[in-house]
Amino acid sequence: MNNPNTAPNFRNLAIVAAVMALLSLFYFQNTSAPGREQLPYSAFVTAVDQGEIRSVTIQGQEVVAERSTGERVTTYVPRGADLIAQLQQKGVVIKAEPPPQPSVLGSLLLSLLPFALMIGIVVWLSRRAMGQQGGGGGLMSIGKSKAKLLTEAHGRVTFDDVAGIDE
């Protein structure tokens, strides 16, 4: 039952799984920290009105707030909402930060990944084609003849050269 053709299949499967894991790591990154409650904007405004919010950190349109109990919550502020005036009116400490930027390495890997994947597929297909031809030289040997051209320089054997030989 030991089939020598199954080993490359498992190796290819492992390579594909590693590429997919790397892609999902960079593509599906969650920007909000785990363990934070996601609040609807209306519930956040109600909590500010009731004095439950102690401080906020604003990053673009995302707001990370700390309740008076110490619990951290996040919400998304729609454009045009006059949240700053309402926070100042309730005495909430406001901290503003720039929105998080994607990492240079992650962006570089995501931009180069499709090209590397295409090159990998071409290499894999060409190696597979070489293996199926039975050592015939591979994909680029189509139409090439293995016959040798004889010229006068290589010598010419005539009947007189071989006449009288026992074999």
C-alpha positions in Angstrom: 0.0 0.0 0.0 3.0 2.3 0.0 2.3 4.5 -3.0 5.3 6.7 -3.9 3.0 9.2 -5.5 1.2 10.1 -2.3 4.1 11.9 -0.7 4.2 14.8 -3.1 0.4 15.2 -2.7 0.8 15.6 1.1 3.7 18.0 0.5 1.6 20.1 -1.9 -1.3 20.0 0.5 0.9 21.3 3.3 2.2 24.1 1.1 -1.3 25.2 0.2 -2.4 25.1 3.8 0.5 27.2 4.9 -0.2 29.8 2.2 -3.9 29.9 3.1 -3.0 30.3 6.8 -0.6 33.2 6.0 -3.1 34.8 3.8 -5.9 34.6 6.4 -3.5 35.9 9.0 -3.0 39.2 7.1 -6.4 39.5 5.4 -8.7 38.8 8.3 -6.8 40.7 11.0 -9.2 42.0 13.6 -8.3 45.6 14.5 -10.3 45.7 17.7 -8.8 44.0 20.8 -10.4 40.8 22.0 -12.6 41.0 25.1 -14.1 44.4 24.3 -17.8 44.7 24.1 -19.0 46.2 20.8 -21.7 48.8 21.5 -24.2 50.2 19.1 -23.8 53.9 18.6 -27.2 54.7 20.2 -26.4 52.7 23.3 -23.1 54.5 23.5 -24.8 57.9 23.3 -27.2 56.8 26.1 -24.3 55.7 28.3 -22.7 59.1 27.8 -25.9 60.9 28.7 -26.2 58.8 31.9 -22.6 59.6 32.9 -21.4 55.9 32.6 -18.5 56.8 30.3 -15.3 58.1 32.1 -12.9 58.5 29.1 -12.7 57.9 25.4 -10.0 57.3 22.8 -11.0 58.3 19.3 -9.2 56.6 16.3 -10.7 57.8 13.1 -14.4 56.7 13.3 -13.8 54.1 16.0 -14.2 55.1 19.7 -12.8 53.0 22.5 -14.5 54.1 25.8 -13.9 53.3 29.4 -16.9 53.0 31.6 -16.9 54.2 35.2 -16.7 50.5 36.2 -13.4 50.1 34.3 -14.9 48.0 31.5 -13.7 48.9 27.9 -16.2 49.1 25.1 -15.9 50.1 21.4 -18.3 51.7 19.0 -18.3 53.1 15.5 -19.2 56.8 15.1 -21.0 57.7 11.9 -19.8 60.7 9.9 -21.4 64.0 10.8 -22.2 63.0 14.4 -21.5 65.8 16.9 -20.0 63.5 19.6 -17.2 65.7 20.8 -19.5 68.5 22.1 -21.7 65.9 23.9 -18.6 64.3 25.5 -17.2 67.7 26.6 -20.6 68.7 28.1 -20.6 65.5 30.2 -17.0 66.0 31.4 -15.6 62.9 29.6 -11.8 62.8 29.1 -11.1 62.8 25.3 -8.0 61.4 23.7 -7.5 61.4 20.0 -5.1 59.1 18.1 -4.6 58.5 14.4 -6.3 55.4 13.0 -4.0 52.3 13.0 -2.0 51.9 9.8 -1.5 48.4 8.2 2.0 47.1 8.6 4.4 47.5 5.8 5.4 43.8 5.9 1.7 42.7 5.7 1.0 45.0 2.8 4.1 43.9 0.9 3.2 40.2 1.5 -0.4 40.7 0.3 0.7 42.5 -2.8 3.3 39.9 -3.7 1.3 36.9 -2.8 -0.7 36.6 -6.1 2.5 36.8 -8.2 4.2 34.2 -6.0 1.2 32.0 -6.2 1.1 32.2 -10.1 4.9 31.4 -10.3 4.4 28.5 -7.9 1.6 27.1 -10.0 3.7 27.4 -13.2 6.7 25.6 -11.6 4.5 22.9 -10.2 2.8 22.3 -13.6 6.1 22.2 -15.4 7.6 19.7 -12.9 4.5 17.6 -13.1 4.7 17.6 -16.9 8.4 16.5 -16.8 7.5 13.6 -14.5 4.7 12.3 -16.7 6.8 12.2 -19.9 9.0 9.5 -18.5 12.3 11.4 -18.5 11.7 12.8 -22.0 13.1 16.2 -21.2 10.0 18.0 -19.9 7.6 20.5 -21.1 9.9 22.4 -23.5 11.2 19.4 -25.4 8.1 19.1 -27.6 9.1 18.6 -31.2 12.8 18.1 -30.5 14.3 15.1 -32.2 17.1 13.1 -30.6 18.5 12.0 -34.0 22.1 13.1 -34.8 23.2 14.5 -38.1 26.2 12.7 -39.6 28.7 14.7 -41.7 31.8 13.8 -43.6 33.9 15.0 -40.6 32.5 12.1 -38.5 33.7 9.5 -41.0 31.7 7.5 -43.4 31.6 3.6 -43.2 31.4 1.9 -46.6 31.0 -1.8 -47.6 34.7 -2.0 -48.4 35.5 -1.0 -44.7 33.5 -3.9 -43.3 34.0 -6.6 -46.0 35.7 -9.7 -44.8 34.9 -9.2 -41.1 33.7 -12.4 -39.4 30.8 -10.9 -37.6 
